[in-house]
Amino acid sequence: MTDLETESPSQPNLFVKTYRKYCEIHQKILDNSTPNVAGRWTFCAVLSLTYLIRVYILQGWYIVTYALGIYILNLLIAFLTPKIDPATVQDDDEDGPTLPSRQSEEFRPFIRRLPEFKFWYGATRAFLLAMFCTFFDALNVPVFWPILVMYFIILFAITMKRQIKHMIKYRYIPFTHGKTVYKGKDDPSIQAQ
């Protein structure tokens, strides 16, 4: 027998073991934070406020902040859009759930293209990456920041106007506050008991 045949399968090296352990810890933290919606969004708000204060104090990294704003806007639009866009679905196409278009149709719940958890996770990662970028002077590109702010506001207004028109046209509301409870007819036999 040769030496190659008698050797046992190679064990993963230290780097692979450390990376796997990190992935397990990261996944456990994500799994534990899933039911805590308010806590997750509070963490994201504190992180975003910390980032904005850092950029304000340092007076720089406006391009990074602009890219962060565009990415968050992209996440928001995906969060507000239905998974199956009613504009692209044909009436005779029954591939999946559609939004009701007449009063007599059955109610179907709103299914988002980007779920809330993925929206939070994407926003949190984006703020962490942007915070990391502020530690490198090479990313502090000098730019006249009022133009970026004005362009972002215009872009936000146009995008949200288009999204709201889409919501009105196809009659969907991306926010729900729980299940609607309907009051039935008063039954005299139940009240007599």
Buried (B, 14 or more C-beta within 10 A) or exposed (E): EEEEEEEEEEEEEEEEEEEEEEEEEEEEEEEEBEEEEEEBBEBBEEBBEEBBEBBEEEEBBBBBBBBBBBBBBBBBBBBBBBEBEBEEBEEEEEEEBBBBEEEEEEEBEBEBBBEEEBBBBBBBEBBEEBBEBBEEEEBBEEEEBEEBBEEBEEEBEEBBEEBEEBBEEBEBEBEEEEEEEEEEEEEEEEEEE
